[in-house]
Amino acid sequence: MTVAPPVTAAVHSFDISTGVDGPGTRFVAFLAGCPLRCQYCHSPDTWYRRSGTPTTVDDLVTEIRRYERFIKVAGGGVTISGGEPLQQPAFVREVFTACKEMGLHTALDTSGFLGDRADDALLAVTDLVLLDIKSGDPRTYRTVTKTGRLEPTIRFARRLGDLGKPIWLRFVLVPGLTDDPANVAAVADIAAGVPTIERVEVLPFHRLGQSKYAQLGVPFPLADTEPPDEALIERVRTQFRERGLTVY
């Protein structure tokens, strides 16, 4: 009788966070590997799977169990992020299945570019999707990500809506890159068409990850870009609110 090998993934790191990776205090696992090269990416150290440690489902679940009681008391759960976790969907599915057996809330942090890889079984054990919509204009999306296309993300968002799956939409606001009113309006239109989007998080661009580029010897594309000011942030938030969306 042949025994199937354990499901493994390249895990870059894990952390405990509060309020930024889903509701409550979260155990967040960052998987290594991403097909996109977003200009504002603050984690270039997660681009390649070789930067992660081969980890079995049991290994990660054992780590999660160490924090199980604390997470439950804090009203949190488990988030799998990246990199892009849907490069390794079988691992995500098995970890989330174990989390649901423990009674833990699960959240998937994804760009949606590889949404077609998330089968129904994976989404059945996913309580919340943190969906990063980079841009609403296909040309701008390509400029931001260098390698990606917008349509897979839209398709994934609509599928989640059809399944009744809660979504927190994330939009990174970068002056001179994603802030054009028409681009923001296009993202807002996409969001307004997905009934399960519970909130929109407008995330101001920052340069906190710039030191990682220096360590890797990789030029940071936005080294000369300043973070958005409050007036710009409020203008963009207003564009989303005008579509009837809850905005943070």
N, C-alpha and C positions, 0 to 999 in steps of 0.2 A: 504493500500500500504506500503510495507516494504522499508525503506530507508537504503541503504548500509552505513555502518559506514565509517568514513573518513579513508583514508590510512595513517598509522602512521609508524614511524621508531624510533629506538633508535639513537639519534644524540648526539655524544660525545661533539662536539664543532664546531665552525666555525671561519674563519680567513680571512684576506685579504693578498694576496701574489703577488709578481711580479717576473715573469721569471722562476719559478720553478714548477708550476703546470699547465702548458699550456701557450699559447701565451698571452702576455699582463698582465694587472693586473686582478687578479681573486678573486672572492668570493669562498672560499673553505669550503665545509661542510664535516666534518669527522664523518662517521657513526660508531657506536660501534658494535663490533662483527666480529670475523675472525676465519676461520677454521684452519689456518696455525699457526705454532709457529716458525717462522723463527729465526735462531740464532742471526741474526743481527738486528732484529726488534727494532726500536727506539721508538715505541709507545705501550708498553705492557699494557698501561692503556686503550687501545681500543680493547683488546682481547674479552671481554665479553659484551653482550648487556646490562647487568645490569649496566654497567658503563656509559650508555648513558641516555639521558632524552627523554621520549616518546614525539614525536613531530609530528604534522600533516603536510601534504603537505602545507596547507594554512599557517601554522605557519612559515615554512621555507621560503616559497615564499614571505610572508610579510617582512621577514628580508632581503631577496635578493632585494626587491623593494627599500629599503632604500639606497642601493648602486647602483641602476640601472644606473643612469645618469653618475656617476663617472666611473663605469666599461666601459660603452660605449665609453666615451671620451678617456679612457686609452687603448682602443683597446683590452679589455680583455673579460671575460665571467665568467661562473660558472663551477667549478670542484667539483665533488662528489668523496670523497676518503674514507679512513677508517683507521683502520679496513679493512674489505672487503665489499664494497657497494653492491656487487651482492648477499650477504646474504639477502638483502632487496630490490629485483629488482623492485617490484611494486611501491615502494616509489620513487626510482630513476627515473623510467619512468614518473611518474606524475609530479615530480619536473622539469625534463627536458622538458616536454611538455609545462609547464607554462613558462619556460625560452625561449623556441623557440617563443612562442606567444609574448614575450617581445622583441624579436629580439636579444637575447643574445646567444653567442657561448657557447657550452656545451662540457665538457670533463669528461670522466670516468676514474678514476685511479684504476686499478685492477690488481690482479695477474693472472687473467684468469682461475684460478683453478675452479671457479664456472661459467665459460663462458656459459655453457649450459643453465643457468638460465636467460640469457639475451635474451629475445624474439625479434622478428623482429621489433615490435613496439618500444621497448626501443632503439634499435640500430638506428632506423629511426630518433630519436630525439637526437642522440649522434653525435656530429661533430668530435670528436677526442677521441681516446683511448690511455691512458698512460698505456702501458702494461709492467709489471714487470716480465721478464723471469728470474727466480732465477738461473737456471743452464741448461745446454744442455744435460747433462748426467743424466739419470733417477736415478741412485744410488746417485749421488751428490745432485740432487734435493731433494731426500728423507732425506738426511743428513741435508741439509740446513733447510728444512721446518718442519721436524720431523713427519709430518702427511700427506703430500701431494704427488701427482703423477704428473709427467711432462706432460703426454699425453693430459689431458684436456686443458692445456694452448696452446699446439701446435694446437690442433683442433680449439680452439677459434681464434687463430691468423690466421689460414688459412681461416676460415669463414669470418673474417673481411676483409681479402684480396679479397675474392670472392665478397664481397659486395661493394668493393671500398672504405672502411672506412679507413681514415688516422690513422696511428699509430705512436706514439713515443715510441720506445722500451727502457726500462730501465734495466740496469744490474749492480747489486751491486758487486763491486770488493773487496773480502775479502782475504787477504793473508792466505794461508794454507787451505782455504775452497772452494773458487770459482775460484781461479786464475790459476789452472792447464791449460796449453796450449790446451790440448785436450778438456777440458770442455768449454773453451772460444770459440774454433773453432766450437764446436757443436752448441753453441748459435748463432754464426755468420752464420752457415749454415742454421739454422732455419730462421733467419732474412732475409738472401739472397733469401729465397724461398717465401717470402711474399712481393708482389710488392708495397703494400701501406705503408710500413714502411718508413717514411720520414726522420727519424733520430734515431741514437742510442746514448743514454746517458750513459756513463760509470760513475757510481757513486762510488767514493772511500768510503770504510767503515770508519765510525767514531764511537766514543763512547759517543756522546753527550746525548744519552738517558739513560746512565747507572744509573743516579740518580733516574730515575723512577723505575727501578728494585729494588733499595734499599728501596724506599718508599713503594713499594708493598710487600717487603720481599721475592722477587724472585731472585734467582741467575742469574747473567748476564753471558751467556755461553761464551762470547768472551771478558771477562774482561782482559785477558792477551794478546789479539791480538792487534798488532800495526797497524795503518792505512798504506795503501800501499804507497811506495815511488814513486817519479815521473817516475823513470825508468820502474817500473812495470805498472803504469798507461799507459804510452806511448806504452809499448809492447802490452797491451790488446787493446788499441785504434787502433793500427796498424793492429792487427788481424781482426778487423771489417772492417777497410778501405780496406784491401786486398780483401774483398768480394764485393767491390764497394759501401759500405754503407757510408752515411754521419754521422760523429761521433763527439760528443761533450764530 
